[in-house]
Amino acid sequence: MASFHLIRYAGVDAMRHMAFDRPLLRRTAGLSFWRLLGTGRGRSMSLGADLRRWALFAVWEGEPALEEFLARSPVAARWGDEAEESWHVRLAPLGSRGRWGGRDPFAAGPSAASVRRAGPARTAGDGPVAVLTRASIRPSRLVAFYRSVPDVDRELRREDGCLASIGVGEWPLARQATFSLWDDETAVTRFAYRAGAHRTVIGRVRGEGWYAEEMFARFTPYASRGTWDGHDPLRARRAE
């Protein structure tokens, strides 16, 4: 299983945690893959950075490993003590393709098979879906990529099926990602493949070789807690 954590601090000095948390995460038992991520100001990948808000994406060997981390890690303890706002969600992988830093995050450790099978059987109309997209952008394609971002961002803001979305990244400009929540798989497919700015960008990515590496993963989001920009987007969706 996996988890995503979005943490907003009171000041920009929170940047130091990006360095100091890494040794602690490397020593965390049962954590098979993780990335600390900065966040953008838009709903998709963007040039603007929010220096007060940071994220962690993590893949765990099982629920007990995540529970131990939340109960005992000084990283998780600081989220409770210092965060101005935080949102956490558990993710059951539905499928993925591609690599992140040369690795398949869901093929790490002894529980790889169970990680891939996690989550209930799904059909196009079943419940909310979380999507993680990640890319290493070739330096020669950076200008073209970022010129395409505003139109995609506007489409996301207008998309009824998108519950929430944020641009995240490991490294300024070239290693970017998005994490988004959707009403269901139908909404994801509609946004990805209908005519519009996003479909145009997908065509250019493939035709012009914008990415040196990419990954696309879908999850069933469950057991969320906390708030993201003042509310839990999954709880609001469940209350409808």
N, C-alpha and C positions, 0 to 999 in steps of 0.2 A: 504494500500500500504506500501511498504518498501523502504529502501534506504541503500546504501553502500557507505562509504566514506573512501578513502585511502589517508593518509596525510604523506608527508615526510618533516621532519624538518632539519635544518642545523646541529644540534648537538645532542648528546645523552642526554643532559639535558632535552629534551622533555619528558623523562620518568615521570617527575613530573605531567604532564597533566593527566596521568592515574589516579592519586589520586584526583587532584583538579577539574577535570571535572565531577566526579561522582555526587556530590551534585547538580551541575547545571543541569545535565541531569535528575536527579530524580524530579526536580521541573518543567520540561518542559511540558507545556500543550499539550495534544494530542499525547504524546509519550507513547505508550502502552507497548513497550518492547524494550530493547536496550542492547548491549554489547560492551564495549570498548575492543579492541583486539590488542595484539602485533602481529608482523609479522615475518615470517621466511625468510631465504635466498633462499630457494628452491621454486619450483612450487607447491609442496605438503607439508604435515606436516613434519617438520624436527627439528633437534636439534639446528641448527644454528638460531640465532636471529638477526634481523636488528633493532638496538636500536634507529635508527633515523626515522623509519617509523611505523605508528600506524593506526588503522582502527576503524571505528564505523559501526556496523550493527544496524539498527533501524526499528521498525514497527510503523507506524503512523495511527491515526484514519482517516486521509484523507489528500489530497494535501494541504489544507489550514494550517494544523498544521505544515507540513514540511516547507511551505513558511514562516510562522511566525518564526520558528526556524532559518532559513537561514537569515532572515532579521534582527532579534533582539537578538539572543543568543550570549553571549560573546564567546562561544565555536566556533561558525561559524565565528565570526568576527576575532578571532585569526587565523583560517585557512587562511583567506585572508591576514592577516598582517604578519604572521610568517612563513608560510609554504614555503618550497623551491619548492615543487611540490605537487599538489593535484588532485585527480580524484573523481568524484561524479556521481552516477547513481541512477535513480529511478527504482523501481522493482515492477512489477505487479505479485503477486503470481499465479502460475499455479497449485501447489499442494505440499503437504508436508506430512511427516510422522515422528513420534517420538517426543521427548521432549528435551528441553534445560533447565537445572536446575530445572527439575520437572514440567515445563510448556510447553504448546503448544503456541508458540509466536503468532500464528494467530487465537487464540481463546480468546484474551484479549480485554476487553472493549466492548462498545455497538455496535461497527461496525464490529464485528467478521464475520458476514455473508457476508457483502460487501467486506471485505478484502479477504475472500476465493474465491469470485467470480470475483475478479479484473482481468483484462486482457482479450484480445480477445480470441475467440475460436482458438485452435491451432491444426495442424496436424503435422506429423513427419517431413515434409519438410519445415515448416514455420520458417523463420527468426532465429535470435540468441536467445540463452537460457543462463541464468545465473543459476549456481548450487551452493548451500551452503551445505556442509557436515560438521557435527560436532559430536564429540564423547568424552566421558569421558572414558579414558583407565584404566582398572583395574591395580593396581600396580604390580600384579604378571605377567602381560602381556606386561609391558613396553619394556623389552629387545626384545621380539619377534616382537613387533610392529615397533620399530625403526630400527631393522635389515631389515625390509621389505621396508622401505621408499626409499632408493636409487634406487632400481629397478623401483618402481612406478614413481619416479621423472624422470628417464630417459625415460620411456614410454611417460610421459606427454610432454617432450621436443620434442619428435619425432612425436607427434600426430598432423596431419594436421588440424583436425577439432577443435582444442583447440586454441582460440584466445588469451587467457591470463589466468593465474592461479597464486594464491598465498596461501601459508600456513599461517594461523592466529591462535591465541590462547588466552584464558583468563588467563591461568595459566601455568607456565613452565612444560613441559613434559606431564602432564596427561590430560589436557583439551585442545584439539586441533581441528582445523577446516580447511577447504579449501574453498575459493571462486574462482570460475572459470567461464569463458565465452566461449561459444561454437557456432559453425556455426549454428547448429540446433539440434533438438531432436535426429535425426538419429546419429549424431556424439557422443552425450552423451551415447546413448545406445551401440554404437559400442565399445567405450572405456571401458564401464562398464562390458560388458558381453562377449567380444571375449576372446579367449585364450591368456594368457599373465600374467605378474606380477600382474596387478590389479585384475584380476579375481581370481588368486590364493590367494591373500590377502583376498578378500571377503569370499572365502570358509573357510579360517582359522579363520577369525573374527567370523563367524557363528558357526563353529565346535568347536572352542576352547574358546568361550565366552570372547573375548578380551575386549568388551565394557560393562561398567556398564549402560551407557545411550547413545543414539545416535539420530540424527535427519538428515533428508535429505529433502531439499526443492529445487523446481525449480521455476524460474521466467522468465517473459518477461522483459528484460532490455530496458529501454527507457530514453530519455532526459539526456544523459550523457554529462558531461562537464569536462574540465581540461585534464591532461595527466597522464598516468601510464607508468613509465619508458620511458618518452619522447614522447609518442603519446597516442591517444585515441583509444583503440583496436576496439571499436564499430564503430567509425567514419571511420577507415580504412576499416572495413568490408563493411560498407554501400557504400563506394566509389568504390568498385569493380564492 
